[in-house]
Amino acid sequence: MGKIVALGGGVFMGKEEIIRLTGKPHPNVLYIPTAANDSEKHIKVFQKYYSQELGCKVDVLRLLNEHPDTTEIKSKIAWADAIFVTGGNTHRTIATWKRYGVDSMLKQAHKNGTVMSGFSAGAICWFTYGNSDSFGKKNIFRVAGMGIFNALLCPHYDSEPHRQSALKKMMKRTYGIPAIVLDEYAGIEIIDGKYRFLTAKPNAKVRKAYWKDGEYIIEEHKPSKEFQDLKALLSKP
């Protein structure tokens, strides 16, 4: 029983869908701001929006400015109906999670039915790889995620052109799997082996990219209300 909403950008895009998937009108939402260096400014914005605007109960898992023990981390993750991972530094996020065992806990929570969500780094983390600027916009590289889904995730495709040429080169050495390519205000929702693409603005696009027979192919896909087979999306033709 797995539910993930991964967003290419747009901090609060998909909020209604994330809450709907919990099946509760006022769910418990855990915010994980590791990618943003546990920024208190980001935390306050999230808390205000999700609690005051959406009526959720909100807690925060700080891993950089505080040092919780394993029992506290497990308790916070088990409490959550939905977990939201912010954008920022993907490399630091995954490294920190591994140090505390958070990656394993999140994988188990996903299996247990907790709604997983996030944008940018918070979208990349669920996939095998990501198109990342964790070390600066001039040093785009292939970052490793948790590998719940076997694909490479590229966020901000339309708003950050430096990612586009980097993705083409990156996919040439990423064998056997495609890239899921998301514009700002575009996302992918995955539930129990099925997926659909979401967009919140008319010009937002989603794409699938891969190399085949020496040619770089990037296909545009349309958002849909209907769910489709995830295996077909994550395979190369």
ROTORLO-849608 format. One line per field, with one value per residue: x, y, z of N, C-alpha, C in turn; residue in one letter; residue number from 1. Coordinates in nm, 3 decimals. Layout:
% residues N
n_X	c(X|...)
n_Y	c(Y|...)
n_Z	c(Z|...)
ca_X	c(X|...)
ca_Y	c(Y|...)
ca_Z	c(Z|...)
c_X	c(X|...)
c_Y	c(Y|...)
c_Z	c(Z|...)
code	c(A|...)
pos	c(NUM|...)
***
This chain:
% residues 237
n_X	c(0.087|0.125|0.177|0.262|0.334|0.509|0.673|0.770|0.821|0.699|0.590|0.357|0.200|-0.030|-0.133|-0.402|-0.447|-0.260|-0.359|-0.612|-0.545|-0.478|-0.716|-0.833|-0.990|-0.846|-0.550|-0.246|0.053|0.386|0.669|0.972|1.259|1.527|1.669|1.664|1.835|1.723|1.580|1.442|1.277|1.153|1.022|0.837|0.673|0.566|0.434|0.243|0.090|-0.004|-0.126|-0.290|-0.418|-0.500|-0.585|-0.446|-0.269|0.053|0.389|0.749|1.047|1.355|1.689|1.941|1.993|1.914|1.947|1.790|1.702|1.683|1.438|1.271|1.264|1.142|0.894|0.785|0.764|0.592|0.365|0.268|0.027|0.076|0.377|0.593|0.855|1.091|1.232|1.575|1.902|1.974|2.175|2.289|2.060|1.999|2.237|2.229|1.991|2.060|2.253|2.103|1.927|1.688|1.608|1.545|1.333|1.146|1.097|0.968|0.743|0.621|0.548|0.362|0.152|0.156|0.124|0.356|0.540|0.663|0.876|1.107|1.414|1.269|1.117|1.296|1.415|1.271|1.327|1.555|1.769|1.859|1.843|2.057|2.146|2.297|2.556|2.581|2.477|2.641|2.741|2.590|2.479|2.441|2.255|2.217|1.914|1.660|1.557|1.299|1.143|1.241|1.386|1.513|1.473|1.394|1.362|1.218|1.244|1.168|1.215|1.481|1.716|1.978|1.965|1.873|2.055|2.236|2.086|2.053|2.316|2.354|2.165|2.271|2.455|2.306|2.189|1.929|1.707|1.449|1.415|1.203|1.059|0.998|0.827|0.807|0.531|0.433|0.376|0.406|0.190|0.183|0.034|0.015|0.143|0.037|0.012|-0.027|0.001|0.025|-0.071|-0.057|-0.068|-0.142|0.071|0.254|0.451|0.504|0.747|0.912|1.231|1.502|1.774|1.800|1.920|2.132|2.009|1.872|1.578|1.292|0.990|0.675|0.424|0.077|-0.119|-0.351|-0.669|-0.701|-0.544|-0.244|-0.043|0.245|0.478|0.505|0.565|0.812|0.981|1.209|1.139)
n_Y	c(-0.120|0.175|0.525|0.806|1.146|1.324|1.619|1.855|2.119|2.424|2.498|2.446|2.305|2.047|2.006|1.959|1.709|1.553|1.565|1.453|1.190|1.081|1.019|1.150|1.433|1.616|1.559|1.418|1.573|1.538|1.732|1.739|1.906|1.872|1.909|2.182|2.271|2.257|2.494|2.748|2.949|2.837|2.630|2.767|2.887|2.660|2.535|2.732|2.743|2.474|2.413|2.637|2.719|2.480|2.313|2.099|1.881|1.951|1.843|1.853|1.715|1.761|1.727|1.830|2.070|1.980|1.678|1.414|1.103|0.754|0.647|0.873|0.966|0.747|0.756|1.002|0.959|0.738|0.857|1.016|1.082|1.178|1.266|1.531|1.634|1.884|2.103|2.150|2.066|1.770|1.573|1.614|1.560|1.281|1.165|1.245|1.125|0.853|0.834|0.848|0.643|0.708|0.677|0.403|0.387|0.556|0.417|0.194|0.316|0.406|0.160|0.091|0.258|0.532|0.860|0.982|1.269|1.561|1.826|1.896|1.829|1.682|1.531|1.394|1.220|0.980|0.824|0.622|0.768|1.120|1.438|1.671|1.979|2.004|2.081|2.325|2.532|2.510|2.265|2.022|1.702|1.341|1.232|0.998|0.847|0.708|0.492|0.376|0.386|0.285|0.488|0.794|1.114|1.434|1.758|2.095|2.150|2.331|2.585|2.601|2.602|2.500|2.244|2.095|2.032|1.897|1.680|1.537|1.444|1.303|1.095|0.940|0.778|0.643|0.354|0.143|0.251|0.506|0.870|1.066|1.365|1.677|1.983|2.310|2.321|2.076|1.726|1.383|1.127|0.837|0.535|0.231|0.080|0.205|0.504|0.861|1.171|1.506|1.848|2.194|2.431|2.575|2.571|2.396|2.103|1.747|1.491|1.208|1.076|0.927|0.730|0.569|0.344|0.515|0.761|1.047|1.060|1.240|1.240|1.395|1.388|1.376|1.530|1.344|1.219|0.956|0.656|0.482|0.195|0.159|0.012|0.016|0.284|0.311|0.155|0.113|0.161)
n_Z	c(0.000|-0.118|-0.142|-0.318|-0.385|-0.598|-0.674|-0.921|-0.869|-0.713|-0.424|-0.261|-0.430|-0.516|-0.266|-0.183|-0.291|-0.157|0.105|0.063|-0.002|0.242|0.358|0.565|0.721|0.872|0.880|1.031|0.965|0.881|0.858|0.686|0.683|0.600|0.357|0.326|0.515|0.768|0.794|0.986|0.898|0.671|0.801|0.964|0.770|0.645|0.864|0.931|0.696|0.650|0.893|0.974|0.735|0.613|0.813|0.926|1.156|1.253|1.262|1.304|1.175|1.269|1.179|1.155|1.298|1.537|1.731|1.725|1.893|1.793|1.877|1.905|1.639|1.507|1.634|1.549|1.271|1.265|1.369|1.167|0.911|0.664|0.496|0.426|0.227|0.196|-0.064|-0.184|-0.085|-0.212|-0.192|0.067|0.215|0.170|0.266|0.536|0.622|0.596|0.794|1.026|0.988|0.878|0.614|0.583|0.763|0.641|0.404|0.509|0.623|0.390|0.278|0.465|0.412|0.461|0.332|0.108|0.016|-0.162|-0.295|-0.562|-0.426|-0.247|-0.414|-0.576|-0.391|-0.358|-0.572|-0.777|-0.884|-0.925|-1.094|-0.999|-0.833|-0.606|-0.544|-0.661|-0.941|-1.162|-1.150|-1.212|-1.128|-1.111|-0.860|-0.593|-0.487|-0.271|-0.403|-0.421|-0.645|-0.967|-1.145|-1.289|-1.155|-1.265|-1.163|-1.200|-1.476|-1.679|-1.570|-1.499|-1.706|-1.717|-1.627|-1.839|-2.058|-1.902|-1.818|-2.055|-2.106|-1.871|-1.883|-2.081|-1.964|-1.786|-1.756|-1.877|-1.742|-1.745|-1.742|-1.539|-1.607|-1.485|-1.501|-1.337|-1.114|-1.192|-1.151|-1.033|-0.940|-0.756|-0.690|-0.546|-0.763|-0.982|-1.183|-1.231|-1.406|-1.282|-1.316|-1.232|-1.357|-1.679|-1.869|-1.767|-1.796|-1.838|-1.885|-2.041|-2.055|-2.237|-2.373|-2.689|-2.917|-2.984|-2.995|-2.839|-2.669|-2.586|-2.452|-2.447|-2.201|-2.111|-1.851|-1.645|-1.533|-1.503|-1.387|-1.476|-1.578|-1.389|-1.444|-1.720|-1.768|-1.640|-1.784|-2.060|-2.404)
ca_X	c(0.000|0.216|0.122|0.363|0.310|0.641|0.647|0.888|0.836|0.573|0.599|0.233|0.123|-0.071|-0.169|-0.532|-0.436|-0.185|-0.452|-0.717|-0.493|-0.474|-0.850|-0.873|-1.010|-0.744|-0.446|-0.117|0.152|0.523|0.753|1.114|1.327|1.672|1.725|1.672|1.920|1.633|1.551|1.328|1.187|1.073|0.937|0.726|0.582|0.494|0.344|0.133|0.005|-0.071|-0.210|-0.393|-0.495|-0.554|-0.640|-0.372|-0.180|0.186|0.510|0.870|1.161|1.481|1.800|2.068|2.009|1.886|1.997|1.695|1.743|1.606|1.301|1.197|1.243|1.040|0.766|0.734|0.727|0.474|0.252|0.227|-0.057|0.145|0.510|0.631|0.999|1.111|1.338|1.706|2.021|1.939|2.291|2.293|1.941|2.015|2.348|2.182|1.893|2.130|2.322|2.006|1.838|1.558|1.571|1.478|1.205|1.054|1.057|0.869|0.621|0.560|0.483|0.249|0.043|0.172|0.138|0.486|0.530|0.769|0.909|1.250|1.484|1.165|1.065|1.408|1.457|1.198|1.369|1.691|1.862|1.799|1.920|2.075|2.241|2.334|2.686|2.580|2.413|2.740|2.789|2.476|2.528|2.343|2.257|2.145|1.802|1.630|1.532|1.168|1.105|1.362|1.393|1.579|1.374|1.449|1.266|1.246|1.301|1.141|1.261|1.626|1.764|2.104|1.936|1.831|2.171|2.295|2.004|2.084|2.443|2.335|2.089|2.352|2.525|2.210|2.143|1.817|1.592|1.420|1.401|1.075|1.104|0.887|0.834|0.744|0.388|0.399|0.413|0.361|0.125|0.199|-0.041|0.005|0.182|-0.028|0.056|-0.083|0.071|-0.055|-0.021|-0.137|-0.071|-0.164|0.194|0.340|0.460|0.575|0.814|0.991|1.352|1.591|1.851|1.770|1.990|2.214|1.927|1.812|1.434|1.221|0.849|0.584|0.306|-0.031|-0.181|-0.470|-0.742|-0.693|-0.415|-0.189|0.052|0.375|0.584|0.521|0.631|0.950|1.059|1.250|1.086)
ca_Y	c(0.000|0.287|0.648|0.912|1.261|1.385|1.744|1.916|2.253|2.479|2.446|2.394|2.234|1.912|1.998|1.898|1.567|1.491|1.550|1.359|1.054|1.031|0.976|1.219|1.576|1.692|1.458|1.450|1.594|1.554|1.811|1.707|2.015|1.847|1.964|2.327|2.296|2.275|2.638|2.785|3.030|2.743|2.557|2.853|2.902|2.533|2.516|2.826|2.708|2.345|2.410|2.741|2.723|2.349|2.245|1.977|1.880|1.952|1.825|1.872|1.629|1.831|1.633|1.901|2.162|1.901|1.543|1.323|0.963|0.667|0.633|0.995|0.967|0.645|0.803|1.108|0.900|0.654|0.948|1.091|1.031|1.223|1.322|1.624|1.662|2.010|2.109|2.196|1.987|1.627|1.495|1.625|1.495|1.135|1.131|1.263|1.021|0.726|0.840|0.825|0.534|0.763|0.623|0.274|0.414|0.612|0.307|0.112|0.397|0.401|0.029|0.087|0.340|0.676|0.937|1.046|1.378|1.660|1.888|1.906|1.724|1.600|1.442|1.309|1.124|0.854|0.754|0.567|0.879|1.250|1.545|1.752|2.090|2.014|2.147|2.448|2.522|2.477|2.130|1.931|1.565|1.236|1.202|0.876|0.859|0.589|0.381|0.314|0.372|0.271|0.588|0.919|1.223|1.567|1.865|2.232|2.138|2.450|2.709|2.595|2.544|2.429|2.102|2.026|1.973|1.803|1.559|1.462|1.375|1.212|0.978|0.857|0.679|0.585|0.245|0.057|0.319|0.637|0.985|1.134|1.504|1.758|2.129|2.371|2.296|1.946|1.621|1.246|1.061|0.692|0.460|0.085|0.032|0.284|0.643|0.963|1.299|1.619|1.982|2.298|2.548|2.529|2.549|2.297|1.979|1.630|1.422|1.088|1.090|0.810|0.708|0.444|0.329|0.632|0.882|1.096|1.073|1.301|1.233|1.472|1.315|1.464|1.499|1.262|1.177|0.811|0.598|0.388|0.099|0.219|-0.066|0.063|0.415|0.299|0.070|0.175|0.089)
ca_Z	c(0.000|-0.126|-0.200|-0.328|-0.474|-0.620|-0.745|-0.982|-0.814|-0.663|-0.287|-0.205|-0.531|-0.482|-0.123|-0.164|-0.323|-0.047|0.217|0.022|0.000|0.380|0.395|0.688|0.697|0.944|0.903|1.090|0.858|0.928|0.766|0.698|0.613|0.593|0.234|0.343|0.631|0.883|0.799|1.070|0.815|0.593|0.894|1.006|0.655|0.629|0.977|0.919|0.582|0.665|1.012|0.975|0.610|0.574|0.928|0.960|1.272|1.192|1.342|1.224|1.206|1.250|1.189|1.143|1.410|1.656|1.713|1.790|1.897|1.704|1.929|1.871|1.494|1.476|1.685|1.461|1.142|1.287|1.398|1.047|0.803|0.542|0.518|0.319|0.225|0.124|-0.164|-0.139|-0.113|-0.210|-0.146|0.213|0.269|0.170|0.356|0.674|0.650|0.615|0.922|1.133|0.953|0.837|0.483|0.606|0.830|0.542|0.315|0.580|0.633|0.258|0.266|0.559|0.362|0.484|0.208|0.095|-0.080|-0.156|-0.423|-0.593|-0.351|-0.185|-0.517|-0.618|-0.288|-0.366|-0.693|-0.775|-0.909|-0.952|-1.157|-0.879|-0.826|-0.464|-0.533|-0.740|-1.072|-1.264|-1.123|-1.209|-1.126|-1.083|-0.717|-0.559|-0.397|-0.191|-0.493|-0.414|-0.786|-1.046|-1.252|-1.253|-1.147|-1.292|-1.134|-1.245|-1.612|-1.759|-1.507|-1.478|-1.831|-1.700|-1.603|-1.961|-2.125|-1.807|-1.819|-2.178|-2.083|-1.757|-1.923|-2.171|-1.882|-1.692|-1.841|-1.841|-1.681|-1.802|-1.653|-1.529|-1.618|-1.436|-1.497|-1.221|-1.104|-1.249|-1.059|-1.059|-0.827|-0.771|-0.588|-0.562|-0.894|-1.086|-1.177|-1.320|-1.399|-1.235|-1.343|-1.167|-1.447|-1.816|-1.945|-1.701|-1.875|-1.787|-1.995|-2.015|-2.136|-2.238|-2.495|-2.757|-3.045|-3.009|-3.007|-2.715|-2.689|-2.474|-2.486|-2.363|-2.155|-2.069|-1.721|-1.663|-1.414|-1.497|-1.351|-1.572|-1.524|-1.363|-1.506|-1.859|-1.763|-1.592|-1.875|-2.186|-2.519)
c_X	c(0.089|0.154|0.230|0.316|0.442|0.625|0.775|0.917|0.700|0.548|0.471|0.143|0.088|-0.119|-0.302|-0.526|-0.363|-0.278|-0.561|-0.670|-0.483|-0.608|-0.902|-0.890|-0.902|-0.626|-0.325|-0.013|0.289|0.606|0.899|1.194|1.479|1.734|1.744|1.749|1.839|1.597|1.426|1.228|1.096|0.976|0.815|0.624|0.499|0.392|0.221|0.037|-0.074|-0.159|-0.324|-0.480|-0.566|-0.607|-0.573|-0.302|-0.039|0.295|0.630|0.977|1.290|1.595|1.937|2.094|1.974|1.933|1.906|1.748|1.648|1.461|1.215|1.166|1.134|0.901|0.704|0.687|0.601|0.348|0.189|0.131|0.004|0.278|0.546|0.779|1.023|1.221|1.467|1.816|1.990|2.052|2.300|2.176|1.960|2.125|2.304|2.082|1.959|2.199|2.229|1.915|1.701|1.514|1.496|1.342|1.102|1.008|0.951|0.736|0.546|0.486|0.359|0.133|0.050|0.189|0.272|0.476|0.649|0.796|1.060|1.328|1.384|1.089|1.174|1.429|1.390|1.247|1.513|1.795|1.784|1.897|1.935|2.175|2.285|2.467|2.697|2.529|2.511|2.794|2.670|2.528|2.414|2.355|2.177|2.032|1.781|1.593|1.399|1.114|1.229|1.359|1.476|1.475|1.445|1.342|1.304|1.295|1.282|1.205|1.413|1.690|1.896|2.082|1.914|1.948|2.238|2.218|2.036|2.212|2.429|2.266|2.169|2.427|2.435|2.136|2.017|1.695|1.571|1.430|1.257|1.108|0.985|0.918|0.793|0.593|0.343|0.445|0.365|0.306|0.130|0.129|-0.046|0.031|0.113|0.018|-0.034|-0.002|-0.026|0.010|-0.115|-0.142|-0.077|-0.037|0.287|0.334|0.533|0.631|0.879|1.111|1.438|1.669|1.813|1.838|2.066|2.139|1.867|1.665|1.372|1.075|0.766|0.462|0.203|-0.077|-0.311|-0.538|-0.732|-0.552|-0.375|-0.084|0.191|0.488|0.610|0.595|0.779|1.036|1.098|1.195|1.191)
c_Y	c(0.123|0.406|0.754|1.020|1.336|1.503|1.805|2.054|2.307|2.424|2.381|2.331|2.095|1.895|1.928|1.747|1.492|1.466|1.448|1.214|0.996|0.974|1.044|1.368|1.663|1.599|1.512|1.459|1.619|1.623|1.777|1.808|1.997|1.917|2.116|2.364|2.323|2.422|2.668|2.870|2.939|2.668|2.640|2.871|2.775|2.513|2.606|2.782|2.580|2.339|2.511|2.740|2.591|2.268|2.115|1.993|1.862|1.929|1.833|1.775|1.703|1.733|1.701|1.994|2.098|1.758|1.444|1.180|0.881|0.654|0.753|1.001|0.869|0.691|0.908|1.050|0.814|0.737|1.003|1.012|1.066|1.284|1.409|1.658|1.787|1.999|2.161|2.100|1.838|1.543|1.496|1.551|1.344|1.092|1.140|1.155|0.887|0.721|0.805|0.704|0.579|0.705|0.490|0.293|0.469|0.506|0.221|0.187|0.399|0.269|0.021|0.177|0.487|0.747|1.009|1.156|1.472|1.718|1.899|1.796|1.628|1.515|1.343|1.194|0.988|0.767|0.704|0.676|1.009|1.341|1.655|1.865|2.113|2.086|2.271|2.426|2.489|2.336|2.035|1.788|1.469|1.197|1.074|0.906|0.729|0.468|0.310|0.292|0.379|0.361|0.705|1.030|1.356|1.671|1.996|2.238|2.266|2.575|2.714|2.526|2.468|2.281|2.025|1.959|1.870|1.671|1.473|1.381|1.268|1.083|0.887|0.750|0.620|0.475|0.179|0.125|0.455|0.747|1.033|1.282|1.596|1.907|2.178|2.345|2.175|1.839|1.486|1.189|0.911|0.623|0.314|0.038|0.101|0.429|0.732|1.090|1.409|1.748|2.084|2.427|2.499|2.496|2.445|2.164|1.870|1.553|1.294|1.094|0.964|0.809|0.572|0.444|0.456|0.763|0.918|1.126|1.135|1.318|1.320|1.387|1.414|1.429|1.424|1.235|1.027|0.766|0.493|0.300|0.160|0.145|-0.018|0.197|0.400|0.205|0.150|0.095|0.005)
c_Z	c(0.000|-0.196|-0.200|-0.424|-0.483|-0.715|-0.799|-0.929|-0.776|-0.525|-0.238|-0.312|-0.481|-0.339|-0.100|-0.190|-0.212|0.071|0.184|0.036|0.141|0.423|0.520|0.660|0.761|0.979|0.979|0.977|0.920|0.821|0.792|0.617|0.601|0.472|0.242|0.469|0.758|0.904|0.881|0.993|0.734|0.683|0.934|0.893|0.638|0.740|0.966|0.809|0.609|0.790|1.004|0.851|0.581|0.691|0.966|1.095|1.218|1.297|1.247|1.271|1.169|1.273|1.186|1.260|1.544|1.627|1.786|1.794|1.811|1.749|1.892|1.722|1.455|1.519|1.594|1.328|1.156|1.311|1.271|0.959|0.668|0.582|0.398|0.335|0.140|0.018|-0.105|-0.180|-0.098|-0.153|0.006|0.277|0.281|0.265|0.502|0.712|0.676|0.751|1.037|1.107|0.908|0.703|0.498|0.671|0.731|0.443|0.380|0.594|0.500|0.238|0.354|0.518|0.394|0.350|0.210|-0.011|-0.065|-0.293|-0.437|-0.522|-0.287|-0.284|-0.560|-0.521|-0.300|-0.482|-0.682|-0.791|-0.927|-1.022|-1.053|-0.897|-0.681|-0.443|-0.620|-0.881|-1.184|-1.247|-1.106|-1.215|-1.094|-0.937|-0.692|-0.462|-0.321|-0.277|-0.476|-0.555|-0.873|-1.169|-1.200|-1.256|-1.170|-1.264|-1.206|-1.391|-1.693|-1.702|-1.486|-1.598|-1.818|-1.673|-1.733|-2.033|-2.033|-1.807|-1.941|-2.161|-1.975|-1.799|-2.016|-2.092|-1.773|-1.766|-1.786|-1.782|-1.747|-1.697|-1.656|-1.513|-1.588|-1.443|-1.358|-1.228|-1.184|-1.152|-1.105|-0.929|-0.851|-0.654|-0.627|-0.705|-1.011|-1.072|-1.262|-1.302|-1.360|-1.282|-1.281|-1.248|-1.590|-1.892|-1.884|-1.777|-1.797|-1.906|-1.945|-2.109|-2.124|-2.370|-2.554|-2.893|-3.083|-3.022|-2.871|-2.741|-2.564|-2.515|-2.392|-2.328|-2.102|-1.927|-1.743|-1.529|-1.394|-1.462|-1.455|-1.506|-1.509|-1.432|-1.649|-1.863|-1.730|-1.677|-1.998|-2.303|-2.589)
code	c(M|G|K|I|V|A|L|G|G|G|V|F|M|G|K|E|E|I|I|R|L|T|G|K|P|H|P|N|V|L|Y|I|P|T|A|A|N|D|S|E|K|H|I|K|V|F|Q|K|Y|Y|S|Q|E|L|G|C|K|V|D|V|L|R|L|L|N|E|H|P|D|T|T|E|I|K|S|K|I|A|W|A|D|A|I|F|V|T|G|G|N|T|H|R|T|I|A|T|W|K|R|Y|G|V|D|S|M|L|K|Q|A|H|K|N|G|T|V|M|S|G|F|S|A|G|A|I|C|W|F|T|Y|G|N|S|D|S|F|G|K|K|N|I|F|R|V|A|G|M|G|I|F|N|A|L|L|C|P|H|Y|D|S|E|P|H|R|Q|S|A|L|K|K|M|M|K|R|T|Y|G|I|P|A|I|V|L|D|E|Y|A|G|I|E|I|I|D|G|K|Y|R|F|L|T|A|K|P|N|A|K|V|R|K|A|Y|W|K|D|G|E|Y|I|I|E|E|H|K|P|S|K|E|F|Q|D|L|K|A|L|L|S|K|P)
pos	c(1|2|3|4|5|6|7|8|9|10|11|12|13|14|15|16|17|18|19|20|21|22|23|24|25|26|27|28|29|30|31|32|33|34|35|36|37|38|39|40|41|42|43|44|45|46|47|48|49|50|51|52|53|54|55|56|57|58|59|60|61|62|63|64|65|66|67|68|69|70|71|72|73|74|75|76|77|78|79|80|81|82|83|84|85|86|87|88|89|90|91|92|93|94|95|96|97|98|99|100|101|102|103|104|105|106|107|108|109|110|111|112|113|114|115|116|117|118|119|120|121|122|123|124|125|126|127|128|129|130|131|132|133|134|135|136|137|138|139|140|141|142|143|144|145|146|147|148|149|150|151|152|153|154|155|156|157|158|159|160|161|162|163|164|165|166|167|168|169|170|171|172|173|174|175|176|177|178|179|180|181|182|183|184|185|186|187|188|189|190|191|192|193|194|195|196|197|198|199|200|201|202|203|204|205|206|207|208|209|210|211|212|213|214|215|216|217|218|219|220|221|222|223|224|225|226|227|228|229|230|231|232|233|234|235|236|237)
***
